[in-house]
Amino acid sequence: MTAGLKSSAFVTLELQQAAWRELREKLGAIPEVHRIALVGGDFGVILLVRAVDNINCAGSSSTICSPCPDCWTPRRS
């Protein structure tokens, strides 16, 4: 575990396949996103989000879950 990062969340997104490079660039620019993985099944991408506390983790997850119509749609269960 990285020092000082005490809160983690997995976030799933539905990926527009043609937008993978743009998605990778946009999500890679968010400091709290530590891993981006393509997966099969009901969604296309899973992210590992890590932050100093639950409030910052939730804020980062909310930023990520703002849809980018040309790129991704957040998964809602």
Residue pairs with C-beta under 8 A, 6 or more apart in sequence:
2 34
2 50
4 52
5 50
5 51
5 52
6 52
6 53
7 50
7 51
7 52
7 53
7 54
7 56
7 57
8 48
8 49
8 50
8 51
8 57
9 48
9 49
9 57
9 58
9 61
10 46
10 47
10 48
10 49
11 46
11 47
11 49
11 61
11 64
11 65
11 74
12 43
12 45
12 46
12 47
12 74
12 75
13 23
13 43
13 44
13 45
13 46
13 47
13 64
13 72
13 73
13 74
13 75
14 43
14 44
14 72
14 73
14 74
14 75
15 23
15 38
15 43
15 44
15 45
15 71
15 72
16 23
16 70
16 71
16 72
17 44
19 68
19 70
19 71
19 72
20 38
22 70
22 71
23 36
23 45
23 68
23 71
23 72
24 36
26 68
26 71
27 33
27 36
27 47
27 64
28 36
30 60
30 63
30 64
32 49
32 50
32 51
32 56
32 57
32 60
33 47
33 48
33 49
33 60
33 64
34 48
34 49
34 50
35 47
35 48
36 45
36 47
37 45
37 46
37 47
38 44
38 45
39 45
39 46
42 75
43 75
44 72
45 72
47 64
49 57
49 60
49 61
49 64
50 57
51 57
51 59
51 60
64 74
65 74
66 74
67 73
67 74
